[in-house]
Amino acid sequence: MRVASAFRLPASSVDRFALALIAALFLLAVFTFGDYGLGWDDFTHSQYGDLLYKYFNSRLSQDRVFSFVNLYYYGGGFDLIAAAIHKWIPAADIFSVRRLLGATVGIIGFAIVWRTGRRLGGPVCGLIALCLLVICPLYYGHMFMNAKDAPFAVAVAGLLYSVVRALDEYAKPTWRTVTLFGFTLGLAGGTRVLGLIVVAYAGFAFMLLLAVEWRNLGFKPALERFAGFLGLMALGLPLSYLVLGLVWPWAVVEPLNPLRALAYYSNFWEVPWRELYEGRQVLVPDMPRTYVPTLLSVQMPEIFLGLSIIGAAGAGLGAFFGKGSSTRRAMLLLIASAAAFPILLTVVTRPVMYNGIRHFVFVTPALALLGGLAGNWIWQYASRLGRTAGPARAVVAGLFVIGLAFPAVEFAKLHPYEYTYYNHLVGGVRGADSQFMLDYWGLAFKQAAAELDEYVDEHRRTLPQGRKFKVAVCGPHNAAAEELGPRYQTTYDTSGADFALMLGEFYCAQVQAPVLVQVERDGVVYARVYDVRGRTFPSVFAGGK
């Protein structure tokens, strides 16, 4: 009995631990957000945010934002908030603001997933889901630097929470729940029009709920309850439209604009390029149907992958064949659909796919929740083993901690390139280097530029005087220019270059010249700086293209 009591976790203790973990994550983010470099999209998104700010600040008269490249097809709430903070605190660097804001939004996502898991399965379920999302490289790695996909994932997680909460209060959701639903629906749809896919998840769950209630109560009572529920939820739609207009004003300028955005993104609008997939250079429109399932299987930590699969199977069985309440079964189907439906839809429709699976960050909260359900079921099973319950729970807890520790240690080694993590099924980043894309975002330019700066400071007398240093770049040029600073000139032209700054990806040339800087993790090169003074090479791209 003493052993059993030693491993009994009161709800309050579990919740306090979860809150402490969220607080610790926030502190970690505050101390590390400056480590993350810039990527391909930072400059255009910062400009988009500035135009959105001018649009609202001019009382909707400066509408250049509606013709700015193609970003008006996206919601810009994140970019708008970052621009507003920068206007209010002009001394703050805009890109530092964006990194810290991204980290803050990511922490909010952790809290949402914890609360959702707690509603689904109790405190242990919430804590496990939270821990799994923390060691998810697709979520944690992107939240600092991806202004598109990470905020969208948080918005979708918030909408899922509001629907779970509404189902928990069925058939009379409170005004708080209805308000939350309206806010998160507008936020998800306004962050990216794809956010409306949650309506499909909810539709599946609602149909199951109605079918179960029809069988238990009869058609008319079930339909009356369901209609009343939908009527109450619909009260949140005006708020939803208001939020939509705030975070994506182009969407409400004309009522059909969201449909135009869907049509626009259903067709690939760029010149196709090749990316590395399973060791082959594949044109992005030609990626196989296995692209997303394969990358999920090799990029998710093993414990995340295993528990999510168990949770998906259990949730599916519980939804369609379980003996729980109609609302409980609907919740299980909602979360299972949120995790599986986008992946299955991609396998069936085979859209253009690229940049790893960054476009699928939004499925990771649902996958973590499924993992939380599975972990909670295992914990509950161990708790019912009578006299051996204490030792059994100790073993379960120990295995879980070990499962979390392996990716956490890898994260520390990879920092700040956590998003490039690959699991042991493919041999980590070393095994993945020849098979898949790693630092496709180009974050390593920050570290490479800082180390090149140190070299220039140390060898200033032997370097050209009275002009900027010419740097040939393979990778995101705007990011390179920002990271290098004013004493460098970035170019694609290799003639007369002083240095060559190259990502470690397959499309960048390996120059036959002295290496001044080499950014690497686990023996894998993420970026190099070459001294090319007095040397010629045809192109910054591999093969001279």
Legacy VTK file of the C-alpha trace (Angstrom):
# vtk DataFile Version 3.0
C-alpha trace
ASCII
DATASET POLYDATA
POINTS 545 float
0.000 0.000 0.000
2.872 2.375 0.719
4.289 1.729 -2.771
0.898 2.324 -4.378
0.345 5.575 -2.506
3.814 6.769 -3.439
2.899 6.679 -7.138
-0.642 8.005 -6.838
-0.835 11.387 -8.589
-3.650 13.572 -7.273
-5.285 15.678 -9.957
-4.051 18.857 -8.360
-0.430 17.632 -8.465
-0.698 16.672 -12.138
-2.220 20.014 -13.026
0.405 21.916 -11.055
3.132 20.005 -12.872
1.550 20.816 -16.254
1.317 24.507 -15.395
4.917 24.507 -14.168
6.013 22.879 -17.424
4.192 25.520 -19.488
5.814 28.271 -17.409
9.239 26.657 -17.854
8.683 26.444 -21.609
7.842 30.132 -21.711
11.040 30.999 -19.848
13.036 28.759 -22.184
11.463 30.501 -25.173
12.288 33.946 -23.762
15.939 32.996 -23.348
16.336 31.212 -26.700
14.088 32.935 -29.260
17.026 35.060 -30.418
18.931 31.950 -31.500
16.624 31.259 -34.433
17.638 32.634 -37.808
15.594 34.084 -40.614
14.074 32.074 -43.436
12.742 32.554 -46.920
9.468 34.265 -45.976
10.375 36.589 -43.108
10.803 39.733 -45.179
7.656 39.456 -47.282
5.585 38.601 -44.213
7.000 41.533 -42.249
6.097 43.810 -45.194
2.622 42.286 -45.308
2.163 43.030 -41.611
3.281 46.620 -42.133
0.747 47.066 -44.958
-2.018 45.574 -42.817
-1.146 47.977 -40.012
-1.271 50.926 -42.432
-4.619 49.690 -43.769
-6.257 49.704 -40.340
-4.416 52.808 -39.175
-5.676 54.716 -42.246
-9.255 53.733 -41.445
-9.290 51.207 -44.281
-8.194 53.665 -46.995
-4.640 52.464 -47.768
-5.558 49.219 -49.491
-2.241 48.388 -51.209
-2.215 45.335 -48.954
-4.835 43.763 -51.253
-2.370 43.640 -54.145
0.818 42.727 -52.281
2.307 39.655 -54.039
-0.062 36.792 -53.161
-0.123 37.181 -49.385
-3.585 38.729 -49.313
-4.834 35.201 -49.980
-3.529 34.414 -46.464
-4.707 35.786 -43.189
-2.177 38.131 -41.613
-3.157 38.343 -37.969
0.283 37.280 -36.766
2.023 39.704 -39.118
-0.331 42.526 -38.089
0.305 42.021 -34.370
4.072 41.896 -34.933
3.938 45.096 -36.980
1.821 46.824 -34.323
4.254 45.862 -31.551
7.133 47.158 -33.654
5.297 50.465 -34.228
4.601 50.828 -30.524
8.166 49.844 -29.553
10.250 51.124 -32.499
13.529 50.351 -30.746
12.718 46.643 -30.958
14.026 44.803 -34.011
11.074 43.620 -36.107
12.515 40.143 -36.578
13.204 39.741 -32.867
9.590 40.793 -32.264
8.408 38.155 -34.721
10.506 35.423 -33.099
9.312 36.224 -29.587
5.719 36.577 -30.741
5.949 33.214 -32.501
7.266 31.630 -29.322
4.436 33.193 -27.303
1.791 31.927 -29.718
3.393 28.484 -29.549
3.218 28.492 -25.740
-0.478 29.392 -25.971
-0.852 26.321 -28.178
0.735 24.154 -25.483
-1.780 25.474 -22.955
-4.687 24.826 -25.338
-3.626 21.238 -25.966
-3.238 20.641 -22.235
-6.730 21.982 -21.556
-8.223 19.968 -24.412
-6.556 16.769 -23.228
-7.805 17.426 -19.743
-11.380 17.676 -21.062
-10.976 14.530 -23.118
-9.434 12.251 -20.529
-8.575 14.057 -17.311
-5.379 15.563 -15.883
-3.047 12.696 -16.840
-4.304 12.762 -20.424
-3.749 16.525 -20.590
-0.221 16.273 -19.185
0.806 13.490 -21.559
-0.590 15.351 -24.577
1.307 18.468 -23.490
4.574 16.550 -23.076
4.199 14.887 -26.470
3.653 18.220 -28.208
6.738 19.618 -26.479
8.945 16.956 -28.088
7.243 17.285 -31.483
9.880 18.843 -33.800
7.279 19.883 -36.333
5.522 22.020 -33.705
8.311 23.152 -31.379
10.820 23.816 -34.152
8.422 25.832 -36.289
6.767 27.921 -33.598
9.767 30.251 -33.380
10.185 31.020 -37.059
7.190 29.957 -39.158
4.663 32.790 -39.319
2.288 30.820 -41.540
1.941 27.278 -40.298
2.621 27.501 -36.557
0.014 30.212 -35.759
-2.429 28.303 -37.946
-1.810 25.164 -35.879
-2.576 27.083 -32.681
-5.746 28.565 -34.177
-6.951 25.109 -35.244
-6.115 23.718 -31.798
-8.198 26.501 -30.252
-11.148 25.714 -32.514
-10.908 22.015 -31.659
-10.935 22.898 -27.961
-14.053 25.012 -28.391
-15.871 22.161 -30.175
-14.769 19.631 -27.523
-16.045 22.006 -24.869
-19.357 22.438 -26.715
-19.793 18.671 -26.968
-19.003 18.355 -23.281
-21.878 20.771 -22.584
-24.275 19.263 -25.133
-27.041 20.119 -25.820
-26.916 23.557 -24.129
-23.449 25.076 -24.505
-22.791 28.070 -22.266
-22.404 31.571 -23.654
-18.674 31.378 -22.897
-18.362 28.288 -25.062
-20.393 29.840 -27.884
-18.242 32.981 -27.711
-15.061 30.915 -27.748
-16.354 28.945 -30.718
-17.108 32.117 -32.683
-13.727 33.638 -31.873
-11.680 30.546 -32.733
-13.676 29.800 -35.891
-12.943 33.293 -37.188
-9.312 33.023 -36.111
-8.749 29.633 -37.763
-10.484 30.596 -41.011
-8.828 33.998 -40.988
-5.349 32.622 -40.392
-5.686 30.294 -43.349
-8.806 29.474 -45.303
-7.977 25.793 -44.809
-9.034 26.326 -41.184
-12.595 25.726 -42.298
-11.618 22.055 -42.605
-12.463 21.842 -38.896
-16.095 22.204 -39.961
-15.662 18.816 -41.676
-14.219 17.257 -38.500
-17.084 18.677 -36.473
-19.548 17.477 -39.108
-18.326 13.901 -38.752
-18.582 14.141 -34.969
-22.041 15.744 -35.052
-23.397 13.124 -37.446
-22.206 10.353 -35.155
-23.715 12.118 -32.139
-27.070 12.505 -33.886
-27.060 8.859 -34.997
-26.338 7.568 -31.490
-28.969 9.831 -29.921
-31.476 8.819 -32.611
-30.984 5.189 -31.617
-31.184 5.929 -27.885
-33.912 8.606 -27.775
-35.801 8.294 -31.022
-35.620 10.472 -34.114
-37.719 13.481 -33.069
-36.216 14.076 -29.577
-32.710 13.572 -30.951
-33.319 15.985 -33.822
-34.840 18.605 -31.529
-31.855 18.474 -29.177
-29.429 18.651 -32.095
-31.235 21.544 -33.776
-31.289 23.482 -30.508
-27.568 22.841 -30.061
-26.743 24.068 -33.572
-28.936 27.111 -33.053
-27.034 28.094 -29.929
-23.660 27.505 -31.606
-24.754 29.652 -34.564
-24.984 32.624 -32.206
-21.192 32.741 -32.350
-21.102 33.265 -36.131
-21.337 37.103 -36.088
-18.299 37.228 -33.816
-16.594 34.755 -36.127
-17.108 37.042 -39.113
-15.823 40.041 -37.167
-12.634 38.204 -36.196
-12.249 36.980 -39.777
-12.332 40.571 -40.984
-9.750 41.677 -38.443
-7.149 38.994 -39.178
-7.893 38.657 -42.907
-9.576 41.836 -44.148
-9.418 40.817 -47.819
-11.780 37.937 -46.980
-14.634 40.301 -46.138
-14.064 42.944 -48.822
-16.094 40.680 -51.091
-18.117 37.738 -49.731
-16.715 35.269 -52.274
-13.053 36.056 -51.585
-12.503 33.047 -49.279
-13.698 30.808 -52.122
-11.332 32.597 -54.505
-8.496 31.879 -52.075
-9.433 28.186 -52.012
-9.456 28.102 -55.803
-6.109 29.914 -55.959
-4.359 27.514 -53.630
-5.874 24.444 -55.256
-3.531 25.123 -58.202
0.254 25.354 -57.943
1.205 28.882 -58.947
5.012 28.745 -58.942
7.679 27.392 -61.274
8.262 23.794 -60.083
11.543 22.975 -58.386
13.086 19.790 -57.104
13.417 18.635 -53.503
15.127 15.647 -51.979
12.790 12.789 -51.081
13.946 9.250 -50.274
17.322 10.007 -51.847
15.855 11.231 -55.162
15.491 14.744 -56.516
11.754 14.986 -57.219
9.773 17.842 -58.759
7.383 19.094 -56.079
4.250 18.526 -58.217
5.357 14.907 -58.659
5.753 13.955 -55.010
4.246 10.510 -54.361
1.142 9.905 -52.283
3.358 8.460 -49.552
5.097 11.813 -48.978
3.250 12.984 -45.873
2.846 9.563 -44.154
6.510 8.768 -44.791
7.829 12.049 -43.431
5.570 11.860 -40.393
6.864 8.359 -39.684
10.529 9.412 -39.802
10.282 12.897 -38.267
8.111 12.232 -35.233
9.850 10.882 -32.113
9.144 7.193 -31.569
7.091 7.697 -28.428
5.006 10.383 -30.139
4.461 8.136 -33.139
3.638 5.020 -31.128
1.183 6.628 -28.722
-0.515 8.600 -31.514
-1.123 5.432 -33.540
-2.481 3.604 -30.496
-4.640 6.613 -29.664
-5.996 6.825 -33.222
-6.943 3.145 -33.214
-8.506 3.392 -29.769
-10.392 6.577 -30.596
-11.774 5.035 -33.787
-12.933 1.901 -31.977
-14.358 3.944 -29.109
-16.223 6.259 -31.476
-17.888 3.613 -33.613
-18.106 0.597 -31.315
-17.668 1.936 -27.786
-20.264 2.051 -25.037
-19.566 5.589 -23.925
-22.022 8.456 -24.088
-22.944 9.971 -27.442
-20.925 13.096 -26.678
-17.897 11.095 -25.576
-17.941 9.105 -28.804
-18.344 12.298 -30.819
-15.307 13.843 -29.093
-13.182 10.817 -29.934
-14.211 10.966 -33.578
-13.535 14.717 -33.683
-9.924 14.336 -32.533
-9.283 11.241 -34.659
-10.634 13.084 -37.705
-8.520 16.150 -36.956
-5.397 13.990 -37.003
-6.194 11.558 -39.814
-8.475 13.362 -42.265
-5.925 15.913 -43.625
-3.348 13.154 -44.097
-5.800 10.835 -45.840
-7.059 13.718 -47.984
-3.495 14.396 -49.112
-2.923 10.737 -49.953
-6.098 10.665 -52.047
-5.802 14.034 -53.821
-1.988 14.197 -54.075
-1.501 17.977 -54.069
1.830 19.711 -54.635
3.998 19.040 -51.569
7.290 20.583 -50.508
9.314 21.978 -47.577
9.042 18.742 -45.667
5.695 18.634 -43.891
5.600 22.187 -42.556
2.131 22.591 -44.049
0.953 19.878 -41.643
1.997 21.496 -38.376
-1.729 21.955 -37.752
-2.288 18.188 -37.345
0.289 17.841 -34.563
-1.941 19.073 -31.697
-4.563 16.444 -32.600
-1.862 13.755 -32.875
-0.550 14.761 -29.436
-4.082 14.541 -28.038
-4.474 11.027 -29.435
-1.167 10.164 -27.810
-2.438 11.657 -24.556
-5.521 9.440 -24.720
-3.369 6.354 -25.338
-0.990 7.221 -22.518
-3.901 7.801 -20.169
-5.459 4.437 -21.084
-2.152 2.702 -20.340
-1.876 4.575 -17.032
-5.434 3.663 -16.060
-4.847 0.020 -16.961
-1.737 -0.046 -14.775
-3.746 1.551 -11.966
-6.248 -1.322 -11.983
-3.681 -4.061 -11.363
-4.414 -4.350 -7.659
-1.370 -4.932 -5.494
0.986 -4.508 -8.425
-0.539 -1.172 -9.463
2.190 0.915 -7.808
5.141 -0.838 -9.467
3.252 -1.021 -12.768
2.639 2.716 -12.753
6.272 3.314 -11.810
7.347 1.292 -14.864
4.892 3.133 -17.136
6.029 6.521 -15.832
9.690 5.532 -16.190
9.270 4.351 -19.777
7.391 7.517 -20.635
10.118 9.736 -19.185
12.793 7.771 -21.069
10.766 8.063 -24.271
10.607 11.837 -23.806
14.254 12.127 -22.815
15.704 10.781 -26.072
14.185 13.429 -28.375
14.687 16.123 -25.721
18.428 15.394 -25.693
18.476 15.417 -29.501
16.678 18.770 -29.455
19.392 20.200 -27.216
22.085 18.945 -29.607
20.285 20.289 -32.680
19.311 23.668 -31.209
18.290 25.973 -32.834
17.488 23.579 -35.683
14.996 21.392 -33.826
12.716 21.359 -36.842
15.313 19.280 -38.721
14.980 16.372 -36.254
14.627 12.839 -37.646
14.006 9.784 -35.514
16.035 6.591 -35.206
13.978 4.773 -37.844
15.977 6.689 -40.438
19.142 7.130 -38.359
18.631 10.656 -37.090
19.793 13.705 -39.057
22.904 11.845 -40.152
20.851 9.109 -41.776
18.325 11.571 -43.166
20.925 13.873 -44.731
21.162 11.877 -47.954
17.455 11.050 -48.031
15.437 14.160 -47.130
15.611 17.938 -46.777
16.982 19.235 -43.475
17.472 22.998 -43.097
15.266 23.937 -46.039
14.311 27.151 -44.205
17.928 28.369 -44.153
18.134 29.083 -40.429
21.839 28.184 -40.323
22.735 31.445 -42.076
22.454 33.240 -38.719
25.227 31.192 -37.104
27.311 31.141 -40.293
27.092 34.928 -40.647
28.058 35.489 -37.018
31.127 33.265 -37.370
32.105 34.927 -40.669
31.878 38.279 -38.887
34.301 36.998 -36.246
36.713 35.876 -38.953
36.544 39.258 -40.720
37.175 41.103 -37.454
40.212 38.928 -36.712
41.700 39.212 -40.236
40.604 42.726 -41.126
44.094 43.897 -42.143
44.521 41.159 -44.739
41.091 41.700 -46.318
40.042 44.266 -48.978
39.607 47.803 -47.654
37.220 50.592 -48.595
34.398 48.476 -49.990
31.799 45.950 -48.986
32.696 42.300 -49.008
30.976 40.483 -51.842
29.268 37.263 -50.738
27.856 34.767 -53.252
24.858 33.124 -51.609
22.981 29.869 -52.161
19.900 30.096 -49.976
17.523 32.846 -48.817
19.220 36.077 -49.940
17.170 38.485 -47.863
17.897 36.452 -44.759
21.593 36.321 -45.615
21.726 40.082 -46.155
20.016 40.764 -42.824
22.200 38.339 -40.897
25.445 39.525 -42.522
24.793 43.223 -42.026
25.784 46.397 -43.900
29.438 45.628 -44.597
28.530 42.762 -46.926
26.903 42.657 -50.345
25.001 39.481 -51.217
24.749 38.253 -54.790
24.174 35.225 -56.989
27.140 36.297 -59.132
30.257 34.303 -58.285
32.728 36.449 -60.228
34.836 38.617 -57.984
33.240 37.255 -54.820
35.205 37.334 -51.582
33.180 34.671 -49.813
30.564 32.069 -50.675
27.779 31.374 -48.172
26.102 28.029 -48.897
23.372 25.990 -47.305
24.215 22.352 -46.824
21.343 21.244 -49.062
21.810 19.205 -52.228
21.153 22.105 -54.595
24.072 24.219 -53.337
27.554 23.845 -54.822
30.428 22.411 -52.832
33.175 24.843 -53.740
36.806 23.814 -54.049
38.063 26.520 -51.732
39.159 26.921 -48.111
36.291 26.549 -45.635
36.207 29.442 -43.170
32.987 28.516 -41.342
31.149 25.230 -41.053
27.840 24.959 -39.203
27.078 21.350 -38.408
25.063 19.125 -36.118
25.821 15.442 -35.539
28.365 15.494 -38.366
25.882 16.955 -40.865
26.759 20.259 -42.540
23.977 22.843 -42.368
25.927 25.731 -43.892
29.431 26.639 -45.030
31.334 29.821 -45.765
34.157 29.521 -48.285
37.036 31.897 -48.938
36.819 32.304 -52.725
39.073 35.313 -53.187
41.022 34.891 -56.404
39.117 31.725 -57.293
36.503 31.088 -59.929
33.558 28.719 -59.830
30.619 28.725 -62.236
27.612 29.003 -59.925
26.391 28.905 -56.356
24.171 25.999 -57.407
25.244 22.386 -57.732
25.889 21.415 -61.337
26.530 25.039 -62.261
22.832 25.794 -62.808
LINES 1 546
545 0 1 2 3 4 5 6 7 8 9 10 11 12 13 14 15 16 17 18 19 20 21 22 23 24 25 26 27 28 29 30 31 32 33 34 35 36 37 38 39 40 41 42 43 44 45 46 47 48 49 50 51 52 53 54 55 56 57 58 59 60 61 62 63 64 65 66 67 68 69 70 71 72 73 74 75 76 77 78 79 80 81 82 83 84 85 86 87 88 89 90 91 92 93 94 95 96 97 98 99 100 101 102 103 104 105 106 107 108 109 110 111 112 113 114 115 116 117 118 119 120 121 122 123 124 125 126 127 128 129 130 131 132 133 134 135 136 137 138 139 140 141 142 143 144 145 146 147 148 149 150 151 152 153 154 155 156 157 158 159 160 161 162 163 164 165 166 167 168 169 170 171 172 173 174 175 176 177 178 179 180 181 182 183 184 185 186 187 188 189 190 191 192 193 194 195 196 197 198 199 200 201 202 203 204 205 206 207 208 209 210 211 212 213 214 215 216 217 218 219 220 221 222 223 224 225 226 227 228 229 230 231 232 233 234 235 236 237 238 239 240 241 242 243 244 245 246 247 248 249 250 251 252 253 254 255 256 257 258 259 260 261 262 263 264 265 266 267 268 269 270 271 272 273 274 275 276 277 278 279 280 281 282 283 284 285 286 287 288 289 290 291 292 293 294 295 296 297 298 299 300 301 302 303 304 305 306 307 308 309 310 311 312 313 314 315 316 317 318 319 320 321 322 323 324 325 326 327 328 329 330 331 332 333 334 335 336 337 338 339 340 341 342 343 344 345 346 347 348 349 350 351 352 353 354 355 356 357 358 359 360 361 362 363 364 365 366 367 368 369 370 371 372 373 374 375 376 377 378 379 380 381 382 383 384 385 386 387 388 389 390 391 392 393 394 395 396 397 398 399 400 401 402 403 404 405 406 407 408 409 410 411 412 413 414 415 416 417 418 419 420 421 422 423 424 425 426 427 428 429 430 431 432 433 434 435 436 437 438 439 440 441 442 443 444 445 446 447 448 449 450 451 452 453 454 455 456 457 458 459 460 461 462 463 464 465 466 467 468 469 470 471 472 473 474 475 476 477 478 479 480 481 482 483 484 485 486 487 488 489 490 491 492 493 494 495 496 497 498 499 500 501 502 503 504 505 506 507 508 509 510 511 512 513 514 515 516 517 518 519 520 521 522 523 524 525 526 527 528 529 530 531 532 533 534 535 536 537 538 539 540 541 542 543 544
